């Protein structure tokens, strides 16, 4: 058998295999070359029931239409359909002569035809506008009447039976005065009076303390110079230790007055179990003076020095 005859025998088998392989494709053979793969129509799917309507869509017109002119202005009315406007727009020649040849006769006929067409076109446009205005006004009036009737119509029985329950308290949107407003105002007034009284007492205590401390104020330059010379002298703390009868390290303020007392130190001082040297040498007279000073400050309301 020759190669040519063998090829003829194999062709039906190749066609059968190719047709069998094409049966698995979801793309129709007709659309495989016309519709690209990115198109939604590449795979045909059944249309949903919502899209199966009898609506006829107008064909798509490419490009854009110019804005229509307003031929008849509202302020002018029907001025453009009157004979005066036609005569001014397309006036006839004042020196009309008889046409001498067919060309002049044809031009005159064409001019008369244009005048007639202008008059008929303006009248037809005006009639069309009047008709469209009447239709639009009737439609607007009908819609307005229907809306008013629907707004004033009583509630339907099915709406009344199927509507949700709304409490009368929710429908009542009136603002009622607070029954406890006077009591709250009275409490607020008492609170404000307490704050003002506390401010007044604090201000009076500050003035009293300022008055008491004013006896030691330095008001002259000579007094300031003498105070500076005394405090910044080399043996100031030594003199203070001799005056207060302190012994030990007295080269600084802590050696004279000691560190700021803590709660434990104050408790030890009160119970007499303090281990400080200055508390050890502190007599009962000194503690009594401190107690009397605190009592006097409480009675007078000012700082005692």
C-alpha positions in Angstrom: 0.0 0.0 0.0 1.3 3.4 -0.9 1.6 6.3 1.4 -1.1 8.2 -0.5 -3.6 5.5 0.0 -2.6 5.1 3.7 -3.3 8.8 4.2 -6.7 8.5 2.7 -7.5 5.7 5.1 -6.4 7.7 8.2 -8.4 10.9 7.4 -11.8 9.6 8.6 -10.2 8.5 11.9 -8.6 12.0 12.4 -11.9 13.7 11.7 -13.7 11.5 14.2 -11.1 12.2 16.9 -11.2 15.9 16.2 -14.9 16.0 16.4 -14.9 14.0 19.6 -12.4 16.4 21.2 -14.5 19.4 20.2 -17.6 18.1 22.0 -16.0 18.9 25.4 -15.5 22.6 24.6 -18.0 25.1 26.2 -17.4 27.6 23.4 -19.6 27.4 20.4 -17.7 26.8 17.1 -19.3 29.8 15.5 -18.4 32.3 18.3 -14.9 30.9 18.9 -13.4 33.3 16.3 -15.8 36.2 16.5 -16.1 36.7 20.4 -12.9 37.2 22.4 -12.3 35.2 25.6 -12.7 38.4 27.8 -16.2 39.0 26.5 -19.2 38.0 28.8 -20.8 36.3 25.7 -17.8 34.0 25.3 -19.7 31.3 27.3 -23.4 31.1 26.6 -25.5 30.9 29.8 -29.2 30.8 30.1 -30.8 34.2 30.7 -32.5 34.8 34.1 -36.3 35.3 34.2 -35.9 39.0 35.1 -34.2 39.7 31.7 -36.9 37.9 29.6 -39.1 40.9 29.1 -41.0 42.3 26.1 -39.2 45.7 26.4 -37.8 46.9 23.1 -34.7 49.0 23.5 -34.1 51.6 20.9 -30.9 51.2 18.8 -27.8 52.9 20.1 -27.0 56.0 18.1 -23.3 56.9 17.9 -22.2 60.4 18.5 -23.9 63.3 20.2 -26.8 65.5 19.2 -26.6 69.3 19.4 -28.6 71.2 22.0 -32.0 72.0 20.5 -32.7 75.7 20.0 -35.5 77.4 21.7 -37.3 78.8 18.7 -40.2 80.3 20.5 -39.3 82.3 23.6 -41.8 82.4 26.4 -41.7 86.2 26.6 -42.4 86.6 22.9 -45.4 84.3 22.6 -46.6 83.7 19.0 -44.7 86.7 17.5 -42.8 84.5 15.0 -45.9 83.1 13.3 -47.4 86.5 12.5 -47.2 87.9 9.0 -45.1 90.9 10.1 -42.3 88.6 11.3 -42.4 86.6 8.1 -42.3 89.8 6.0 -39.3 91.2 8.0 -37.4 87.9 8.0 -37.8 87.2 4.2 -38.8 90.6 2.7 -39.7 91.0 -0.9 -37.9 93.3 -3.2 -39.3 96.9 -3.3 -38.5 97.3 -7.0 -40.1 94.1 -8.3 -39.8 93.7 -12.0 -41.1 91.2 -14.4 -38.6 88.3 -15.0 -36.9 88.6 -18.3 -35.9 85.0 -18.7 -36.5 81.5 -17.3 -33.5 81.8 -14.9 -34.9 84.9 -13.1 -38.4 83.3 -13.1 -37.0 80.2 -11.5 -35.1 82.2 -8.8 -38.2 84.1 -8.0 -40.2 80.9 -7.6 -37.5 79.4 -5.3 -37.6 82.6 -3.1 -41.3 82.4 -2.9 -41.1 78.7 -2.0 -38.6 79.5 0.8 -40.9 82.1 2.2 -43.9 79.7 2.1 -41.8 76.9 3.7 -40.6 79.3 6.4 -44.1 80.3 7.3 -45.5 76.8 7.2 -42.5 75.5 9.2 -42.8 78.1 12.0 -46.5 77.4 12.3 -46.0 73.7 12.4 -43.3 74.1 15.1 -45.5 76.4 17.1 -48.5 74.0 16.9 -46.2 71.1 17.9 -44.9 73.0 20.9 -48.4 74.0 22.0 -49.4 70.3 21.8 -46.4 69.1 23.8 -47.0 71.8 26.4 -50.7 70.8 26.7 -49.7 67.1 27.1 -47.0 67.9 29.7 -49.4 70.1 31.7 -52.1 67.5 31.6 -49.6 64.8 32.8 -48.3 67.1 35.6 -51.8 68.0 36.7 -52.8 64.3 36.7 -49.8 63.3 38.7 -50.4 66.1 41.1 -54.0 65.1 41.6 -53.1 61.5 42.0 -50.4 62.3 44.6 -52.8 64.5 46.6 -55.5 61.9 46.5 -53.0 59.2 47.6 -51.8 61.4 50.5 -55.3 62.2 51.6 -56.7 58.7 51.2 -57.5 56.7 54.3 -55.3 53.8 55.4 -56.0 50.6 53.6 -57.3 47.7 55.6 -54.4 45.4 54.7 -51.9 48.0 55.7 -53.7 48.5 59.0 -53.8 44.7 59.7 -50.2 44.1 58.8 -48.4 47.1 60.2 -46.1 46.8 63.2 -47.2 47.9 66.7 -46.1 51.4 67.6 -46.5 52.6 71.2 -48.3 55.8 71.9 -45.3 56.9 74.0 -43.1 56.8 70.9 -45.5 58.8 68.8 -45.7 61.5 71.5 -42.7 63.7 70.6 -43.6 66.6 72.9 -40.9 67.8 75.3 -42.2 67.8 78.9 -40.5 69.7 81.7 -38.5 67.8 84.3 -40.6 67.4 87.5 -37.5 67.5 89.7 -35.9 70.6 88.0 -36.5 72.7 91.1 -34.9 70.2 93.5 -31.9 69.8 91.2 -31.6 73.6 91.0 -31.7 73.8 94.8 -29.0 71.1 95.1 -26.9 72.9 92.6 -27.3 76.2 94.4 -26.2 74.6 97.7 -23.1 73.1 96.0 -22.1 76.4 94.5 -22.5 78.2 97.8 -20.2 75.6 99.5 -17.6 76.1 96.8 -17.8 79.9 97.2 -17.6 79.6 101.0 -14.5 77.4 100.7 -12.9 79.9 98.4 -13.7 82.7 100.8 -12.2 80.8 103.8 -9.0 80.0 101.8 -8.7 83.6 100.7 -9.2 84.9 104.3 -6.6 82.4 105.7 -4.1 83.5 103.0 -4.6 87.1 104.0 -4.2 86.4 107.7 -1.0 84.4 107.0 0.3 87.2 104.9 -0.6 89.8 107.6 1.3 87.7 110.3 4.3 87.1 108.1 4.4 90.8 107.1 6.2 91.6 110.4 9.3 89.9 109.2 9.3 91.3 105.6 12.4 93.1 104.4 11.3 96.4 103.0 14.6 98.4 102.9 17.8 97.8 101.1 19.9 98.1 104.3 17.9 95.3 106.0 18.4 93.1 102.9 22.1 93.7 103.0 22.3 92.9 106.7 20.3 89.7 106.3 22.5 88.6 103.4 25.7 89.3 105.4 24.3 87.3 108.4 23.0 84.3 106.4 26.0 83.9 104.1 28.6 84.3 106.9 31.1 81.5 107.4 30.0 80.7 111.0 26.2 81.1 110.5 25.4 77.4 111.1 27.9 77.3 114.0 26.1 80.2 115.7 22.8 78.5 115.0 24.0 75.3 116.7 25.1 77.3 119.7 21.7 79.2 119.8 19.7 76.0 119.6 22.2 74.0 121.6 22.8 71.5 118.9 25.9 69.3 118.9 27.5 67.2 116.2 27.8 68.0 112.5 26.4 71.5 112.1 28.1 72.7 108.9 24.8 72.8 106.9 21.1 73.3 107.2 20.4 69.6 107.7 22.8 69.5 110.6 20.7 72.3 112.3 17.1 71.5 111.3 17.5 67.8 110.3 15.9 66.0 107.4 12.2 66.4 106.6 10.3 64.1 109.0 8.5 61.0 107.8 5.4 59.4 109.2 7.5 56.9 111.1 9.7 59.7 112.5 6.6 61.7 113.7 5.2 58.5 115.4 8.5 58.0 117.1 8.6 61.6 118.3 5.1 61.3 119.6 5.8 58.1 121.5 9.2 59.2 122.7 11.1 56.4 120.9 13.0 58.5 118.4 16.7 57.8 117.9 17.6 61.2 116.4 20.1 63.3 118.2 18.0 66.5 117.9 14.9 64.7 119.2 17.0 63.4 122.1 18.0 66.9 123.1 14.6 68.3 122.5 12.9 69.2 125.8 9.3 68.9 126.8 9.2 72.7 126.6 10.0 72.6 122.9 7.3 70.0 122.2 4.8 72.0 124.2 5.6 75.2 122.2 5.0 73.3 119.0 1.7 72.0 120.1 0.5 75.4 121.3 1.5 76.9 118.0 -0.5 74.4 116.1 -3.5 75.0 118.4 -3.1 78.8 117.9 -3.0 78.4 114.2 -6.3 76.4 114.3 -8.0 79.1 116.4 -6.7 82.2 114.6 -6.9 80.7 111.1 -3.4 81.9 110.2 0.2 80.8 110.2 2.0 81.4 113.5 5.8 82.1 113.4 
